[in-house]
């Protein structure tokens, strides 16, 4: 059975990786003023993050449309897919998976399984890659779906946000908390696992990174570690050095700039790590 993997652009996989592993990526929308841009198609990530603090209106994001998912499914079937696994950003964060479910009902001539990754960014991307590799290796559907369910439970994301301001703009934190945080230079630490988001605070970026190191050490041994950022490669370098004792020598670490579909809510200067427990 030929199985095709479909995902959305919050997976933060490069175009090269998506092509290499035959993954179809359906782009989300970034809305800036009265204009809408296709994520990863119409908008440069670096340009977006440079401009983000100065936009007169906070950018908003929206899920891909029904037609985009239905078209991706139809094209996969036309190219010989006998089954499609559509893996998406956590339902707790986005309506994307609900759109994919509705699109599934529009396509009747190929079976489609829509999977909630319980993750975002490379937390989603690593699951997509694992499924794509298994599909190319000829693994059957049940094995791939079980692997995805297992990976969801073993995948953790931790990120340090530079400021509370963009979380405030997007409605993720109260205004008074954001103002207080900016006064004392608080750095939010966001954790995300199995669809559940949590937040704690550190006084400086260094202390926030040390806290992440403590958490990561408690998860060891690890199968892999990857890194994400929003225009903050220097912070990724710091994190990599700090976490080097926990990076498995047998796996390749990915580093990706976070999609504006997520970065619009956290702002530039954020850096994070995705860990998969052994």
Backbone torsions as a table, in degrees:
resi	resn	phi	psi	omega
1	UNK	NA	121.4	178.8
2	UNK	-82.5	119.8	-176.9
3	UNK	-110.9	133.0	179.4
4	UNK	-108.9	140.3	178.6
5	UNK	-105.6	129.9	177.0
6	UNK	-123.1	144.5	177.0
7	UNK	-147.0	-172.2	176.8
8	UNK	-117.7	169.0	-170.2
9	UNK	-72.9	-6.0	174.3
10	UNK	-74.6	-1.1	179.8
11	UNK	-71.5	-19.7	178.7
12	UNK	59.8	29.4	171.2
13	UNK	-86.5	140.1	178.3
14	UNK	-66.7	157.7	177.4
15	UNK	-60.1	-34.3	-180.0
16	UNK	-65.1	-45.2	179.1
17	UNK	-65.2	-41.1	179.3
18	UNK	-60.7	-42.4	178.0
19	UNK	-66.2	-43.7	-176.8
20	UNK	-58.6	-39.0	-176.0
21	UNK	-106.4	16.6	173.8
22	UNK	54.3	49.0	178.6
23	UNK	-103.0	130.6	173.4
24	UNK	-91.4	124.5	-178.8
25	UNK	-110.3	118.1	179.2
26	UNK	-93.2	120.8	-173.7
27	UNK	-76.6	141.1	169.9
28	UNK	-80.0	178.3	178.5
29	UNK	-110.6	140.6	170.2
30	UNK	-111.8	122.9	-177.4
31	UNK	-107.7	117.9	-179.5
32	UNK	-121.6	109.8	-173.9
33	UNK	62.7	-126.2	-179.9
34	UNK	-96.4	3.7	-178.6
35	UNK	-105.1	144.0	175.7
36	UNK	-116.7	138.4	-178.2
37	UNK	-123.7	141.8	174.5
38	UNK	-78.6	124.4	-178.5
39	UNK	-61.1	127.3	178.3
40	UNK	78.9	-1.1	-179.7
41	UNK	-118.5	-52.6	-174.5
42	UNK	-101.3	-4.4	-167.7
43	UNK	-136.5	124.0	174.1
44	UNK	-75.4	133.0	-178.4
45	UNK	-66.5	-44.3	-179.5
46	UNK	-63.2	-42.3	178.7
47	UNK	-62.2	-41.7	179.7
48	UNK	-59.6	-47.7	-176.5
49	UNK	-70.4	-31.4	175.4
50	UNK	-65.0	-38.0	-175.5
51	UNK	-87.3	-20.9	-170.6
52	UNK	-51.6	-46.9	-177.1
53	UNK	-63.1	-20.2	-173.3
54	UNK	-105.1	0.0	177.4
55	UNK	-63.5	132.6	-179.6
56	UNK	-64.3	-30.5	175.2
57	UNK	-120.2	141.9	179.5
58	UNK	-66.3	129.7	176.0
59	UNK	-60.7	148.2	175.2
60	UNK	-119.5	167.5	-178.7
61	UNK	-129.9	155.2	176.3
62	UNK	-146.7	154.0	-177.7
63	UNK	-68.9	157.6	172.3
64	UNK	-58.6	155.9	-180.0
65	UNK	-80.5	165.8	177.6
66	UNK	-54.8	-43.9	-176.3
67	UNK	-62.9	-35.4	-179.4
68	UNK	-65.4	-43.3	178.1
69	UNK	-68.5	-45.5	-179.5
70	UNK	-59.5	-39.9	178.7
71	UNK	-64.5	-41.3	178.9
72	UNK	-63.3	-40.5	179.4
73	UNK	-67.7	-43.8	179.7
74	UNK	-62.5	-43.4	-179.7
75	UNK	-63.9	-40.8	178.5
76	UNK	-60.7	-42.9	178.7
77	UNK	-64.7	-42.5	179.3
78	UNK	-61.9	-28.5	-179.5
79	UNK	-89.6	7.9	171.6
80	UNK	107.0	2.7	178.7
81	UNK	-65.1	132.4	176.6
82	UNK	-100.6	-7.3	175.9
83	UNK	-162.1	147.7	-178.6
84	UNK	-127.0	131.6	171.2
85	UNK	-109.9	118.1	-175.8
86	UNK	-109.1	110.3	-170.1
87	UNK	-111.6	130.0	-169.5
88	UNK	-138.1	166.5	176.9
89	UNK	-53.6	149.0	-175.2
90	UNK	-52.6	136.8	178.4
91	UNK	-61.6	-26.7	179.8
92	UNK	-70.0	-13.9	-178.6
93	UNK	-108.8	-24.9	-168.0
94	UNK	-151.4	155.8	175.1
95	UNK	-86.5	1.2	-174.4
96	UNK	-53.1	-46.2	-175.5
97	UNK	-66.0	-30.8	177.2
98	UNK	-68.7	-36.0	175.6
99	UNK	-65.1	-42.4	178.8
100	UNK	-61.8	-39.3	179.1
101	UNK	-63.6	-41.0	178.8
102	UNK	-67.9	-39.5	178.5
103	UNK	-63.9	-35.3	177.5
104	UNK	-55.4	-39.2	-178.0
105	UNK	-69.7	-15.9	-179.8
106	UNK	-86.5	-11.1	-176.0
107	UNK	-118.7	112.6	-171.4
108	UNK	-106.8	-14.6	-171.3
109	UNK	-95.8	5.5	173.5
110	UNK	-143.9	133.5	179.3
111	UNK	-70.8	139.5	-176.7
112	UNK	-130.6	133.1	175.2
113	UNK	-114.5	120.7	-179.7
114	UNK	-99.6	124.3	-171.6
115	UNK	-118.4	129.6	172.7
116	UNK	-86.4	116.0	-177.7
117	UNK	-73.1	-19.9	-173.7
118	UNK	67.9	16.2	-174.6
119	UNK	-142.6	-177.4	178.4
120	UNK	-150.7	164.8	179.6
121	UNK	55.3	-140.7	-178.2
122	UNK	-68.7	-13.3	170.7
123	UNK	-61.3	-37.4	171.2
124	UNK	-77.3	-45.4	-175.2
125	UNK	-58.0	-39.2	179.3
126	UNK	-66.0	-34.5	176.5
127	UNK	-68.6	-40.2	178.1
128	UNK	-62.0	-45.4	178.8
129	UNK	-61.3	-43.5	-179.9
130	UNK	-60.5	-42.7	179.8
131	UNK	-66.9	-41.3	-179.2
132	UNK	-64.5	-41.8	178.9
133	UNK	-64.8	-42.1	179.4
134	UNK	-63.8	-39.2	179.9
135	UNK	-65.1	-43.9	179.4
136	UNK	-65.3	-32.5	178.1
137	UNK	-76.8	-4.3	176.5
138	UNK	88.2	15.1	177.0
139	UNK	-64.2	146.9	-179.3
140	UNK	-79.8	168.2	-173.5
141	UNK	-57.7	-46.1	-176.8
142	UNK	-61.8	-39.4	179.5
143	UNK	-65.0	-43.1	-179.0
144	UNK	-65.9	-44.0	-179.9
145	UNK	-64.4	-37.1	177.6
146	UNK	-68.6	-37.7	177.6
147	UNK	-63.3	-40.0	178.6
148	UNK	-65.0	-42.4	178.7
149	UNK	-62.8	-38.4	178.9
150	UNK	-68.4	-44.2	-179.6
151	UNK	-63.0	-38.7	179.2
152	UNK	-55.4	-42.3	-178.2
153	UNK	-72.1	-22.1	-174.7
154	UNK	-102.8	2.4	-174.3
155	UNK	-105.0	130.2	-177.3
156	UNK	-130.7	141.4	175.9
157	UNK	-122.6	134.1	175.7
158	UNK	-133.3	133.3	-178.5
159	UNK	-143.2	145.6	175.0
160	UNK	-105.6	122.9	-179.5
161	UNK	-95.9	139.8	-173.8
162	UNK	-72.4	-31.1	-177.8
163	UNK	-151.6	153.9	175.8
164	UNK	-80.4	-8.4	-171.2
165	UNK	-57.9	-44.9	-175.5
166	UNK	-76.2	-29.0	172.3
167	UNK	-66.0	-35.9	176.6
168	UNK	-65.9	-46.6	-178.5
169	UNK	-58.9	-36.0	-177.7
170	UNK	-87.4	1.2	177.4
171	UNK	84.7	9.9	-178.4
172	UNK	-79.2	-26.4	175.6
173	UNK	-135.7	156.4	-179.2
174	UNK	-70.2	152.7	-177.4
175	UNK	-61.1	-43.1	-177.5
176	UNK	-63.3	-34.5	-179.7
177	UNK	-70.2	-37.6	178.9
178	UNK	-65.7	-41.9	179.4
179	UNK	-63.8	-45.5	178.5
180	UNK	-61.3	-42.5	179.9
181	UNK	-62.0	-39.5	179.8
182	UNK	-69.1	-30.4	-179.5
183	UNK	-68.1	-36.4	-176.5
184	UNK	-108.3	10.5	176.5
185	UNK	58.8	40.0	177.5
186	UNK	-69.0	139.8	177.0
187	UNK	-112.4	112.6	178.7
188	UNK	-68.9	138.2	172.5
189	UNK	-110.1	115.5	-179.4
190	UNK	-99.4	131.7	173.4
191	UNK	-119.4	144.3	-178.4
192	UNK	-142.6	124.0	-178.9
193	UNK	-151.5	128.8	173.6
194	UNK	53.8	40.4	175.8
195	UNK	83.3	1.8	-176.9
196	UNK	-113.7	125.1	179.5
197	UNK	-103.8	138.5	177.4
198	UNK	-134.3	160.2	-179.9
199	UNK	-141.3	137.4	170.2
200	UNK	-133.1	172.1	-173.9
201	UNK	-123.0	148.0	172.3
202	UNK	-130.5	156.9	-174.8
203	UNK	-78.8	-32.3	179.6
204	UNK	-136.1	165.7	177.4
205	UNK	-62.5	-41.9	179.5
206	UNK	-59.1	-43.5	179.2
207	UNK	-68.0	-34.7	177.1
208	UNK	-65.2	-43.1	178.3
209	UNK	-64.0	-39.5	178.1
210	UNK	-64.1	-37.1	177.0
211	UNK	-64.1	-42.2	177.0
212	UNK	-62.2	-40.3	178.1
213	UNK	-60.2	-40.8	177.2
214	UNK	-61.2	-44.1	-178.7
215	UNK	-65.6	-45.7	-178.7
216	UNK	-61.8	-40.2	179.7
217	UNK	-62.2	-31.6	179.7
218	UNK	-72.8	-17.8	179.7
219	UNK	-90.6	-17.1	-176.4
220	UNK	-59.7	151.4	2.7
221	UNK	-77.1	152.2	-176.1
222	UNK	-112.7	148.0	175.4
223	UNK	-81.5	-38.1	176.1
224	UNK	-163.1	160.1	174.9
225	UNK	-133.2	135.6	172.8
226	UNK	-133.3	165.7	-171.5
227	UNK	-129.1	147.9	178.6
228	UNK	-136.0	159.2	-179.7
229	UNK	-161.2	165.3	171.6
230	UNK	-122.2	93.5	-178.9
231	UNK	54.3	47.6	-175.3
232	UNK	-146.6	52.1	-178.5
233	UNK	-61.6	-33.1	-179.7
234	UNK	-64.0	-34.3	177.5
235	UNK	-71.4	-34.4	174.7
236	UNK	-61.8	-41.0	177.2
237	UNK	-58.1	-42.9	178.1
238	UNK	-62.3	-45.4	-179.6
239	UNK	-62.7	-42.8	-179.6
240	UNK	-60.7	-42.1	178.9
241	UNK	-65.0	-43.0	-178.0
242	UNK	-65.6	-36.5	-174.8
243	UNK	-98.4	4.8	-176.9
244	UNK	-54.4	-34.3	178.5
245	UNK	-63.7	-17.8	-175.5
246	UNK	-105.3	-2.2	-179.0
247	UNK	-81.0	117.8	-178.5
248	UNK	-64.7	135.2	-179.3
249	UNK	-70.3	-18.9	-175.4
250	UNK	-88.4	-6.2	-177.6
251	UNK	-121.9	152.5	179.3
252	UNK	-93.4	128.8	177.4
253	UNK	-83.0	132.8	173.5
254	UNK	-94.5	149.6	171.3
255	UNK	-129.6	129.7	-176.4
256	UNK	-138.9	144.2	171.8
257	UNK	-82.7	132.4	-173.2
258	UNK	-68.3	138.3	177.0
259	UNK	-56.7	142.6	174.1
260	UNK	-57.2	-23.2	177.9
261	UNK	-61.7	-26.2	174.1
262	UNK	-102.5	-41.9	-175.6
263	UNK	-62.6	-24.9	177.7
264	UNK	-59.5	-26.4	-176.6
265	UNK	-93.4	-14.6	-177.5
266	UNK	-119.3	-18.1	175.4
267	UNK	82.8	170.6	177.7
268	UNK	-70.8	160.6	175.8
269	UNK	88.9	7.1	178.6
270	UNK	-91.1	149.3	176.7
271	UNK	-144.6	144.1	-176.7
272	UNK	-153.1	177.1	-176.7
273	UNK	-136.4	142.9	173.7
274	UNK	-115.8	125.3	-178.0
275	UNK	-117.1	138.6	172.1
276	UNK	-117.4	118.3	-179.5
277	UNK	-70.3	148.1	177.0
278	UNK	-70.7	NA	NA
